[in-house]
Amino acid sequence: MGMSLDFLPDGQLAAVVTYLEMTAPPADSVPRGTLRLSRVAQPESDAYRALFRKIGAPWLWFSRLEMSDAELEAIIADPRVELFEVAAVEAVVGMLELDYREPGQCEIAFVGLVPELSGRGHGRWLLGEAVHRAWREGVTRVHVHTCSLDHPAALAAYRRAGFVPVKRAIERFTDPRLTGILPADSAPQVPLLGTLADDRPDS
């Protein structure tokens, strides 16, 4: 069968999303780590957005930044959603969000570290902690998804942790750097095509 190309207009991005799951806890123990996780008991919208932007901007995370305060608080204030900060000494350097709103399931909704910590083994520790915490009484499925705009090692890391890919999808969306949701210098590895000025009528 031949290959087809679907061209994207300037200002649009596309990503291949891979959905993964595990249906039994892994036998491996959590690797040793020098960072620490602390539960955020009562997340506040502005603080959450700042953390989300700090961790996710290099990978164009923007879904939570588009939400109104009410929409965001409906998620992060839900007792079935658990938010953790990852800290090194006093600095917050990562985040983990576990979502138990679907009965019998846990979604690892967001997990990430600042890019400066890449390649030091901290990601393996954090993902191990995420999986370990996700499995609790009554949970029969833990799932996560990643896309081709995420860290290049993300998919391999999930598979190494015991997740199995089950389906894929193509996601198309307006580049969040063009709408002001994220700064224009975010994710320099992803070409920025088109600007808001391009869409304005000639004066």
Secondary structure, DSSP 8 states (H G I E B T S, - for coil): ---------TTEEEEEEEEEEESS--SS-----SSEEEE-SS--HHHHHHHHHHHHGGGT--GGGSS-HHHHHHHHTSTTEEEEEEEETTEEEEEEEEE--STTEEEEEEEEE-GGGTTSSHHHHHHHHHHHHH--TT--EEEEEEETTS-TTHHHHHHHTT-EEEEEEEEEEE-TTTTTSS-TTS-TTS-----GGGGS---
